[in-house]
């Protein structure tokens, strides 16, 4: 970050009625994180002197969420909502005595990046009193136009309804995101009036106030996708789509292979190592970390899981929170792992549930094996030793321990510990009744002919 000090104010007081939701608009998620969380993350990258959020009295949960993820955040309430200028005015106590740049953001623009914010703040460091973030949409429509003077500095923000035909041809539009000299903001915010159709106080009026005072105003440009505001479910879906495209590109740039990128879905905190191969239709939930040289096969769902190098998972596998797949281990098709460690080079190849367990290195878990970890009231742990072999269709009733290099016969229900090197078989002894099947069939055939 540049040498200028930065304080951030995030505006989050809107009602979000178009979302048709009981949840505050800015708490709806993109990539597994609330929109507000994304904006707070972007602001935090600038190491701000202070961070403030302005909420409405209708959504105290917005402030609760912000406080839960940002230590020391200042929370202010705007009631009733009277425009962006009034909202920023509520947060002025947080910048009392502060000198530097004040960055004003919106909690419903989740795709904005730290680099864009740094470029905007740099305009203040370079001497501008106000800097506005501009963008070029496909259609300017009702966006305010950013009118420049002969030197390229911002001359005025012209609202679409007030623009001349010539001004409507301007392609650079106002995103609403601004950076301001802190001293100027504190001194002149009171000059912003509400003589307009809505009777609201608009922060953008500070551009005209600064220009009249002979101060320089600047423009910094951003990609249109970055400043996309989310006001409806459709726009939320569009933002999710853009976020996923960004994450997919980033994963591939950093050395991962996505066999069909458009079918892979990431969370905001997904971590992939180099030479990771991800198959088609894979979903990464929150809290997944994958080391180098891992293979994730198609139709796998992962959440809260850690996978070490050279392991493979899937296809059609599910890793739930607490799954810890060690180096070289294999978790195969239709296997579910929850809160369990699968040791180095161990194999759980198919059709198994492994929950609340510890599987030793090089152990082999046969098809259809389940750890019976829940007794209706509490969860219990299963421990399987190194190089142990669990036969197919076995049920391990926790708490239970299988020793190193022990064998469990197929179809067993194990309720007692098995010592290292032992074979445990817990099933009914097979018996044969001579001729029973032939007699059974003959009796039923006779009934059909009666």
C-alpha positions as CSV (number, residue, x, y, z in Angstrom):
1,X,0.0,0.0,0.0
2,X,1.1,3.6,-0.6
3,X,2.3,5.9,2.1
4,X,-1.0,7.7,2.6
5,X,-3.2,6.6,5.6
6,X,-6.6,5.2,4.7
7,X,-9.9,4.9,6.6
8,X,-12.8,3.1,5.1
9,X,-16.5,3.6,5.4
10,X,-18.8,0.9,4.1
11,X,-22.4,1.8,3.4
12,X,-24.9,-1.0,4.2
13,X,-28.1,0.7,5.3
14,X,-30.3,-0.2,2.3
15,X,-33.5,-2.2,2.7
16,X,-32.8,-4.5,-0.2
17,X,-36.5,-5.0,-0.9
18,X,-36.0,-6.5,-4.3
19,X,-34.3,-9.5,-2.8
20,X,-37.6,-10.6,-1.3
21,X,-35.8,-12.0,1.7
22,X,-36.0,-11.9,5.5
23,X,-32.2,-11.8,5.5
24,X,-30.4,-8.5,5.1
25,X,-29.4,-8.1,1.4
26,X,-25.6,-7.7,2.1
27,X,-25.6,-11.0,4.1
28,X,-26.5,-13.0,1.0
29,X,-23.5,-15.1,-0.1
30,X,-21.2,-15.2,-3.0
31,X,-18.8,-18.1,-3.0
32,X,-19.8,-19.1,0.5
33,X,-19.2,-15.7,2.0
34,X,-21.6,-12.8,2.6
35,X,-21.3,-9.9,0.2
36,X,-20.3,-7.7,3.1
37,X,-17.5,-10.1,4.0
38,X,-16.0,-9.8,0.5
39,X,-16.1,-6.0,0.7
40,X,-14.5,-6.0,4.2
41,X,-11.8,-8.4,2.9
42,X,-11.0,-6.0,0.0
43,X,-10.8,-3.0,2.4
44,X,-8.7,-4.9,4.9
45,X,-6.0,-5.4,2.2
46,X,-5.3,-1.7,2.4
47,X,-4.6,-2.0,6.2
48,X,-6.9,0.8,7.1
49,X,-6.5,3.1,10.1
50,X,-10.1,2.5,10.9
51,X,-13.0,0.6,9.3
52,X,-16.6,1.8,9.8
53,X,-19.9,0.4,8.6
54,X,-23.2,2.3,8.4
55,X,-26.3,0.1,8.8
56,X,-30.0,0.6,9.0
57,X,-32.0,0.1,12.2
58,X,-34.0,-2.6,10.4
59,X,-31.0,-4.9,10.1
60,X,-28.9,-5.0,13.3
61,X,-27.6,-8.4,12.2
62,X,-25.5,-6.7,9.6
63,X,-23.5,-4.9,12.2
64,X,-23.3,-8.2,14.2
65,X,-21.8,-9.9,11.2
66,X,-19.3,-7.2,10.5
67,X,-18.2,-7.2,14.1
68,X,-17.8,-11.0,14.1
69,X,-15.2,-10.9,11.3
70,X,-13.5,-7.5,11.7
71,X,-11.9,-6.6,15.0
72,X,-12.5,-3.1,16.2
73,X,-15.0,-2.1,13.4
74,X,-17.0,1.0,14.1
75,X,-20.8,0.5,13.6
76,X,-23.1,3.4,13.0
77,X,-26.8,3.5,12.3
78,X,-28.5,5.6,9.8
79,X,-32.2,6.0,10.5
80,X,-34.1,6.9,8.4
81,X,-32.1,6.4,5.2
82,X,-31.5,9.8,3.7
83,X,-28.9,9.2,1.0
84,X,-25.2,8.5,0.8
85,X,-24.1,11.9,2.1
86,X,-26.1,11.5,5.2
87,X,-24.8,8.0,5.7
88,X,-21.2,9.0,5.6
89,X,-22.0,11.9,7.9
90,X,-23.0,9.3,10.6
91,X,-19.6,7.8,10.4
92,X,-17.6,11.0,10.9
93,X,-16.8,10.3,14.6
94,X,-14.6,7.5,13.4
95,X,-12.3,9.8,11.5
96,X,-12.1,12.6,14.0
97,X,-8.5,13.7,14.0
98,X,-7.7,11.5,11.1
99,X,-5.7,12.9,8.1
100,X,-5.4,10.9,4.9
101,X,-7.8,9.3,2.5
102,X,-11.3,8.2,3.3
103,X,-12.5,5.4,1.1
104,X,-16.3,5.0,0.8
105,X,-17.5,1.6,-0.4
106,X,-20.8,-0.2,-0.8
107,X,-21.6,-3.5,0.9
108,X,-23.5,-4.8,-2.1
109,X,-20.5,-4.6,-4.6
110,X,-18.8,-7.9,-3.6
111,X,-16.5,-8.2,-6.6
112,X,-14.4,-5.1,-6.0
113,X,-10.6,-5.8,-5.7
114,X,-7.9,-4.4,-3.5
115,X,-5.8,-3.4,-6.5
116,X,-8.7,-1.2,-7.7
117,X,-9.1,0.4,-4.3
118,X,-5.4,1.1,-4.1
119,X,-5.4,2.8,-7.5
120,X,-8.3,4.9,-6.3
121,X,-6.7,5.9,-3.1
122,X,-3.5,6.8,-5.0
123,X,-5.4,9.6,-6.7
124,X,-5.8,11.3,-3.3
125,X,-2.1,10.7,-2.5
126,X,-1.3,12.4,-5.7
127,X,-3.1,15.6,-4.7
128,X,-6.8,15.1,-5.7
129,X,-9.4,16.2,-3.2
130,X,-12.0,13.8,-4.5
131,X,-11.5,10.6,-6.6
132,X,-14.4,8.8,-8.2
133,X,-14.3,5.2,-9.4
134,X,-15.6,5.1,-13.0
135,X,-16.5,2.2,-15.3
136,X,-17.7,1.6,-18.8
137,X,-20.9,-0.5,-18.9
138,X,-22.2,-2.1,-22.1
139,X,-25.1,0.4,-22.0
140,X,-24.7,3.6,-19.9
141,X,-28.5,3.9,-19.5
142,X,-29.4,5.7,-16.3
143,X,-25.9,5.8,-14.8
144,X,-24.4,9.2,-14.0
145,X,-21.8,10.3,-16.5
146,X,-18.3,11.4,-15.5
147,X,-17.5,14.5,-17.4
148,X,-13.8,15.5,-17.7
149,X,-12.0,18.7,-18.5
150,X,-9.3,19.2,-21.0
151,X,-6.6,17.7,-18.7
152,X,-8.6,14.5,-17.9
153,X,-9.6,15.5,-14.4
154,X,-13.2,15.1,-13.3
155,X,-15.2,18.2,-14.0
156,X,-18.7,17.0,-13.0
157,X,-20.9,14.0,-12.4
158,X,-23.9,14.5,-14.7
159,X,-27.0,12.5,-13.9
160,X,-28.6,10.8,-16.9
161,X,-31.9,12.7,-16.5
162,X,-30.0,16.0,-16.6
163,X,-27.5,15.2,-19.3
164,X,-27.5,16.8,-22.7
165,X,-27.4,14.6,-25.8
166,X,-23.6,15.2,-26.0
167,X,-23.1,14.3,-22.4
168,X,-25.2,11.1,-22.8
169,X,-22.5,10.0,-25.3
170,X,-20.0,9.8,-22.5
171,X,-19.1,6.2,-21.9
172,X,-17.4,6.6,-18.5
173,X,-20.0,6.2,-15.7
174,X,-20.1,6.7,-11.9
175,X,-19.9,3.6,-9.8
176,X,-20.5,5.5,-6.6
177,X,-17.3,4.3,-4.9
178,X,-15.2,7.3,-3.9
179,X,-12.0,8.3,-2.1
180,X,-11.8,11.7,-0.4
181,X,-9.3,13.9,1.4
182,X,-10.3,13.4,5.0
183,X,-9.9,17.1,6.0
184,X,-12.0,18.2,3.0
185,X,-14.7,15.6,3.8
186,X,-15.0,16.7,7.4
187,X,-15.1,20.4,6.6
188,X,-17.5,20.3,3.6
189,X,-19.9,17.4,4.2
190,X,-22.2,19.8,5.9
191,X,-22.5,21.8,2.6
192,X,-24.2,18.9,0.9
193,X,-27.9,19.7,0.6
194,X,-31.0,17.7,-0.2
195,X,-32.7,20.0,-2.8
196,X,-33.6,17.2,-5.1
197,X,-36.5,15.1,-6.1
198,X,-35.9,12.5,-3.4
199,X,-35.0,15.0,-0.7
200,X,-31.8,13.0,0.0
201,X,-28.2,14.0,0.6
202,X,-25.9,12.7,-2.1
203,X,-22.2,12.3,-1.4
204,X,-21.4,12.9,-5.1
205,X,-22.4,16.5,-4.6
206,X,-18.9,16.9,-3.0
207,X,-17.5,16.8,-6.5
208,X,-19.2,20.1,-7.4
209,X,-18.4,21.6,-4.1
210,X,-14.7,20.7,-4.5
211,X,-14.6,22.1,-8.1
212,X,-16.2,25.4,-7.0
213,X,-13.5,25.7,-4.4
214,X,-10.8,25.2,-7.1
215,X,-9.9,21.7,-5.9
216,X,-8.9,18.9,-8.3
217,X,-11.1,15.9,-8.7
218,X,-9.9,12.7,-10.3
219,X,-11.1,9.5,-11.9
220,X,-9.8,6.0,-11.5
221,X,-11.2,3.3,-13.8
222,X,-12.4,-0.2,-13.0
223,X,-13.8,-3.1,-14.9
224,X,-17.6,-3.0,-15.0
225,X,-17.8,-6.4,-13.4
226,X,-15.9,-5.3,-10.3
227,X,-18.4,-2.6,-9.5
228,X,-21.5,-4.6,-10.2
229,X,-24.1,-3.9,-7.5
230,X,-26.4,-6.7,-6.3
231,X,-30.0,-5.8,-5.7
232,X,-32.0,-8.8,-6.8
233,X,-31.7,-12.6,-6.9
234,X,-30.9,-12.4,-10.6
235,X,-28.0,-10.0,-9.9
236,X,-26.9,-12.3,-7.1
237,X,-26.7,-15.2,-9.5
238,X,-24.8,-13.0,-12.0
239,X,-22.3,-12.0,-9.4
240,X,-21.8,-15.6,-8.4
241,X,-21.1,-16.5,-12.0
242,X,-18.5,-13.8,-12.3
243,X,-16.9,-14.8,-9.0
244,X,-16.6,-18.4,-10.1
245,X,-15.0,-17.3,-13.4
246,X,-12.5,-15.3,-11.5
247,X,-11.7,-18.2,-9.1
248,X,-11.4,-20.7,-12.0
249,X,-9.0,-18.4,-13.9
250,X,-6.9,-17.8,-10.7
251,X,-6.7,-21.6,-10.0
252,X,-5.4,-22.3,-13.5
253,X,-2.9,-19.4,-13.4
254,X,-1.6,-20.8,-10.2
255,X,-0.9,-24.2,-11.6
256,X,-4.1,-26.3,-11.2
257,X,-5.7,-28.2,-14.1
258,X,-9.5,-27.9,-14.4
259,X,-10.7,-30.5,-16.9
260,X,-14.0,-28.6,-17.5
261,X,-13.7,-25.2,-15.7
262,X,-17.3,-24.2,-16.2
263,X,-18.5,-27.1,-14.0
264,X,-16.1,-26.5,-11.1
265,X,-17.4,-24.4,-8.2
266,X,-15.2,-22.7,-5.6
267,X,-15.6,-21.0,-2.3
268,X,-13.9,-17.8,-1.4
269,X,-11.3,-19.5,0.7
270,X,-10.5,-22.6,-1.5
271,X,-6.8,-23.3,-1.6
272,X,-5.3,-25.4,-4.4
273,X,-1.7,-26.4,-4.7
274,X,0.3,-26.8,-7.9
275,X,-0.4,-29.7,-10.3
276,X,-3.8,-30.4,-8.8
277,X,-6.2,-32.0,-11.2
278,X,-9.9,-31.3,-10.8
279,X,-12.4,-33.3,-12.7
280,X,-15.8,-32.3,-14.0
281,X,-18.7,-31.2,-11.7
282,X,-16.6,-30.8,-8.5
283,X,-17.9,-28.5,-5.8
284,X,-15.6,-26.9,-3.2
285,X,-17.4,-25.8,0.0
286,X,-15.9,-23.5,2.6
287,X,-12.7,-24.5,4.3
288,X,-11.0,-26.8,1.7
289,X,-7.2,-26.9,1.4
290,X,-5.5,-29.1,-1.1
291,X,-1.7,-29.7,-1.4
292,X,0.3,-30.3,-4.6
293,X,-0.2,-33.2,-7.0
294,X,-3.7,-34.2,-5.7
295,X,-6.4,-35.6,-8.0
296,X,-10.0,-34.7,-7.4
297,X,-12.2,-36.9,-9.7
298,X,-15.6,-35.9,-11.1
299,X,-18.8,-35.3,-9.1
300,X,-17.0,-34.8,-5.8
301,X,-18.2,-32.5,-3.1
302,X,-15.7,-31.2,-0.5
303,X,-16.3,-29.0,2.6
304,X,-14.0,-28.3,5.5
305,X,-11.5,-30.8,4.3
306,X,-7.7,-31.0,4.0
307,X,-6.0,-33.2,1.4
308,X,-2.3,-33.9,1.4
309,X,0.0,-34.4,-1.6
310,X,-0.5,-37.2,-4.1
311,X,-3.8,-38.2,-2.6
312,X,-6.8,-38.9,-4.8
313,X,-10.5,-38.4,-4.1
314,X,-13.6,-39.5,-6.1
315,X,-15.4,-39.9,-8.3
316,X,-18.7,-39.3,-6.5
317,X,-17.1,-38.8,-3.1
318,X,-18.1,-36.5,-0.3
319,X,-15.7,-35.0,2.1
320,X,-17.4,-33.3,5.1
321,X,-15.9,-31.0,7.7
322,X,-12.9,-32.5,9.5
323,X,-11.9,-34.9,6.7
324,X,-8.1,-35.1,6.7
325,X,-6.8,-37.1,3.8
326,X,-3.1,-37.8,4.2
327,X,-0.4,-38.1,1.5
328,X,-1.0,-40.8,-1.1
329,X,-4.3,-41.9,0.4
330,X,-7.2,-42.9,-1.8
331,X,-10.9,-42.1,-1.2
332,X,-13.0,-43.7,-4.0
333,X,-16.4,-43.6,-5.4
334,X,-19.5,-43.2,-3.2
335,X,-17.4,-42.8,-0.1
336,X,-18.3,-40.3,2.6
337,X,-15.7,-39.1,5.1
338,X,-16.6,-36.9,8.1
339,X,-14.3,-35.8,10.9
340,X,-11.9,-38.6,10.1
341,X,-8.2,-38.9,9.3
342,X,-7.3,-41.3,6.4
343,X,-3.6,-42.2,6.9
344,X,-0.8,-42.1,4.3
345,X,-1.4,-44.5,1.4
346,X,-4.6,-45.9,3.1
347,X,-7.5,-46.9,0.8
348,X,-11.2,-46.4,1.2
349,X,-12.1,-47.3,-2.3
350,X,-15.9,-47.5,-2.6
351,X,-19.3,-47.5,-1.0
352,X,-18.2,-46.6,2.6
353,X,-19.0,-44.2,5.4
354,X,-16.0,-43.2,7.6
355,X,-17.0,-40.8,10.4
356,X,-15.3,-39.9,13.6
357,X,-12.4,-42.2,12.8
358,X,-8.7,-42.5,12.5
359,X,-7.4,-44.8,9.8
360,X,-3.8,-45.8,9.9
361,X,-1.2,-45.7,7.2
362,X,-1.6,-48.3,4.4
363,X,-4.8,-49.7,5.9
364,X,-7.4,-51.1,3.4
365,X,-11.1,-50.5,4.0
366,X,-13.3,-52.8,2.0
367,X,-16.4,-51.9,0.1
368,X,-19.5,-51.2,2.1
369,X,-17.7,-50.7,5.4
370,X,-19.2,-48.2,7.8
371,X,-18.1,-46.8,11.1
372,X,-21.2,-46.8,13.4
373,X,-20.3,-43.6,15.2
374,X,-23.6,-42.4,16.7
375,X,-25.6,-44.1,19.4
376,X,-28.6,-41.7,19.2
377,X,-27.1,-39.4,21.8
378,X,-23.3,-39.1,21.4
379,X,-20.6,-39.6,18.7
380,X,-17.9,-42.2,19.3
381,X,-14.5,-42.8,17.6
382,X,-13.2,-45.7,15.6
383,X,-9.4,-46.3,15.4
384,X,-8.0,-48.6,12.7
385,X,-4.3,-49.3,12.9
386,X,-1.6,-49.3,10.2
387,X,-1.8,-51.9,7.5
388,X,-5.1,-53.2,8.9
389,X,-7.5,-54.9,6.5
390,X,-11.2,-54.5,6.9
391,X,-13.3,-56.9,4.8
392,X,-16.2,-55.8,2.7
393,X,-19.6,-55.0,4.2
394,X,-18.3,-54.7,7.8
395,X,-19.8,-52.5,10.5
396,X,-17.5,-51.2,13.1
397,X,-19.5,-50.2,16.2
398,X,-17.7,-47.3,17.9
399,X,-16.0,-46.9,20.3
400,X,-13.8,-49.6,18.9
401,X,-10.2,-50.1,18.0
402,X,-8.7,-52.4,15.3
403,X,-4.9,-53.0,15.8
404,X,-2.1,-52.7,13.4
405,X,-2.0,-55.4,10.7
406,X,-5.3,-56.9,12.0
407,X,-7.9,-58.4,9.7
408,X,-11.7,-58.2,9.9
409,X,-13.6,-60.8,8.0
410,X,-16.2,-59.6,5.4
411,X,-19.7,-59.1,6.7
412,X,-18.6,-58.7,10.4
413,X,-20.2,-56.5,13.0
414,X,-17.3,-55.6,15.3
415,X,-18.2,-54.4,18.8
416,X,-15.0,-55.3,20.6
417,X,-11.4,-54.2,20.1
418,X,-9.3,-56.3,17.8
419,X,-5.7,-56.8,18.8
420,X,-2.8,-56.2,16.4
421,X,-2.2,-59.1,14.0
422,X,-5.5,-60.9,14.9
423,X,-8.4,-61.9,12.7
424,X,-11.8,-61.0,13.9
425,X,-14.9,-62.6,12.4
426,X,-18.3,-61.6,13.8
427,X,-21.1,-63.2,11.8
428,X,-23.4,-66.1,11.9
429,X,-21.8,-69.4,11.0
430,X,-22.8,-70.6,7.5
431,X,-24.9,-73.8,7.5
432,X,-26.3,-75.9,4.6
433,X,-29.6,-77.8,4.7
434,X,-29.4,-80.5,2.1
435,X,-32.2,-80.4,-0.5
436,X,-34.1,-77.5,1.2
437,X,-34.2,-75.3,-1.9
438,X,-35.5,-78.1,-4.2
439,X,-38.3,-79.0,-1.7
440,X,-39.3,-75.3,-1.3
441,X,-39.6,-74.8,-5.1
442,X,-41.5,-78.0,-5.6
443,X,-44.0,-77.2,-2.8
444,X,-44.7,-73.7,-4.3
445,X,-45.0,-75.1,-7.9
446,X,-47.6,-77.6,-6.7
447,X,-49.7,-74.8,-5.2
448,X,-49.7,-72.9,-8.5
449,X,-51.2,-76.0,-10.3
450,X,-53.9,-76.6,-7.7
